[in-house]
Amino acid sequence: MAIIKDYEPEELQFVLPEAVREQFPLELQFENVESEKDILKAVNEHFNALFPENEMATRYMDDVEKSDLRSKYCKLIEQKLPEAEEALLNAKEEAKRLKSDAEERLNALNKQVKDYAAKVQEGTEEKQLPATKTFRIALNGYFLYYSILNGKVALAKADKIPSYDKSSLWAQEDKNRVAMMELFGLDFPAPEKPSDDEFDEEHDTLPDNDVMGEDEFNDAVGDE
């Protein structure tokens, strides 16, 4: 039986490097919050965080999703491929044109089977992170993307901070390090403060980014 449209597992598990999983909390549990807006306000108050738009994270598929894909390619193998093979034999007898059409159909079905099987083997799915519920913080050499999903604040993605960003993000990393200790009792090493020359040199080479600033975030979430 096919799964419903937009189905997702209740327990989301994201694909993260082992080094990231060992170093950072996979879930942040804020105290004294009653809603997602309370969480986002706490993030805005305690962290130097940006709120990216249209960010995608890779999650693992569950057994229901894998079974659905398997059923699709098994149905192709059991029903469609035999029909295509028979059509190919008939096409050879009738005309070269029919033969060409049937071969094209068979190749297309074989590709579908391989695509489904490869997807099951890969076992991951891209997930759109909600822009107004996802925040990015710089911490210990990484950009960490936390998203409020199914009532939990989950670490969905982690990118190493590019070398050209490190000096300019020193103050952000230090504030976020302090917030991790104050809110969750997690100790991270203090970032090395850059010299003025290093800051000026790297600031001139910074690329544009596509994340929301604090004012844009407040407009999107609203104040209660």
N, C-alpha and C positions, 0 to 999 in steps of 0.2 A: 504494500500500500504506500502510495506516495506521501511524503511529508507535506505539511501545510506550507503555504507561501510565507517567506520571511521567518521560517523556523530558526531558532537558536537554542543551544543547550542552556539550561538554567544556570549551570556552573561553568563560567567561561574560563578557559585556560589559554594564555597567550604564549606565543613562541618567543622566548627570550634566551640570550646567551647564558650559559651556565655561570660565567663569571658575574653577570648581572644578577642572576637569581640568588647567588650566594652573598652578594654584597649589599643589595638593596631590599627593603621590605616589599613583598608582593602585594600587600594590602595595607592601607593606612586606616586605622580605626580611631576616628576623632571622638573625643569625649564631650558630653553635654551638647550634642547636636540632635535635632529632631527632624530635620528635613535635608534634602540635597542642597537647598539654598543656604542653610546654615553651614554646611560643609564648605561650599564655595566661598562664603563670606569669611570663614576661618582661614581658608587658603589665602584669600586676598589680604587678610589682616596680618598673617604670620609669615607668609612666604613672599619672596620676590619671584612671582610666577607669571608666565604668559599663557594665553589660552588659544591654542592653534585651531584654525578652521580647516575642515576637510582632511584631517589627519587619518591615515589608515594604519591599522595594526593587524598583525597576522595571528590568528587563533587556531587552536586545534579543533578538528571536527570530532563529534562524538559518534558513538556506534550507530545511532539513528540515522545520521547524515551519511555515514559510510554505507550502511545497509541500503539506503535509498539509491545511492549511486550504483552499488553492485546490482540492484534489481533492474536498473535501467540498462546496464550493458549486458546483463544476462538475458533480458528480454530481447535485445537486439541479436544476441547470439542464437537464441532459440527460435525466434520468429522471423526476423528480417533477413539475416544472413542466408538461410536456406532458400528463401524466396529469391534473393538476389543472385545466388549461384544458379538456380534453375532458369532464371531470366537470361543469364549469360549464355547458357547452353542453347536456348531457343534463339537468341540473337545470332549466334554463330551460324545456325541453319538458315535463318531468314535473310540476313543481310549484314554487311559489315557495319552499316550505320547503327543497327540495333545492338550489335555486339559492343560497339563503342559506348553507347548509352548505358548498357548494363554494367560494363567494367567501371565506368565512372561512378555508378551507384554503389557498387560493391566496395570500391576504394573509399568512398565517403563513409560508409557504414563501418568499415574496418578502422578508419581514423577515429570515429566516434567511440568505438569500443576501447581503443588504445587511450584516448583522451580521458574517458571515465576511469579506466583502470589506473592510469598514471595519477589522476587526482586522488583516488583512494589511497594509493601508495604514498603520495606526498602527505596526505592527512592534515592539511592546513587550509584555512579559509581567510580571506582578507575581511576585516571588519571596519566599517566607517565609525570613527569615534565621534560622539556628539560634541559639537563645538562648544556649547555652553556648559558642558559637564566635564570637560577635559582641560587639565592644566599641565603646563610644562615648567619644570624647575631645573636649574643648573646645580649639580651637586657632585663633588668628588670626581670631576672630569667627565661627567655624563650629562646629557639632556635627558631627564626622566619625564615620561608622559604618564600621568595618572588620570584615570577616567572613572566617573561614578557610574557603575553598571550594576543593575540588579541590587541596588542598595549598598554596594560595596565600593570602596575607593581602591581600584586595582591598578597595579603597575602594568601598563599595556605595551609599552615600548621604551627602548633606551638606545640613544645614539651617543657615541663619543663626541665630545665638544671639539670642533676643529681647532687647529693650532692658532688660526687667526682670530678666534673668539676668546681665547683663554684669558688674556690680560684684561679685556674689556668687561668680562663677566666675573671678575674677582669679587666685587662687592656682593653680587647676587649669590654666588656660591657660599660666601661667608654667612650671609643672612639666612640662607636656606639650611646651612649646617647648624646654626644656632636654633632654628625652628625645629629641626629634627630632634635635637636634644631636649628642648623645652616641652614639646608636644608628645614625643614618643620615647624619650629616653635613649635615643640611638646616637652614638658618637661617631662622627666622621672627622677625618683629619682636616685641619684648617688649610685653606688654599694659600699659596705663596703670593704675597702682594707684589704686583709688577712695578717696575720702575716707571717714572714718567715717560722716558724715551720709549720703552716697550709699549706703553699704553697708546701714545700718540701714533707710533708706527702701525700698530695693528688696527687702531680705530679708522685710519685712512683706507684700509683694505676690506672693511666689513661689507659683505653683500647684503642686499635687501632680504627681509624675511616676510613670511605670510602668517604671522601670529597676531592675535588681538592684544592690544595694550590694555591697561587698567580701565581707562575711560570706555573703550569699546566693550569690554567685558561687563561693566556696570550697566551700560545701555542694553545689552543683550539679556542679562539676568534680571535686572530690575531691583529696586530697593524695597524692602518691606518695612 
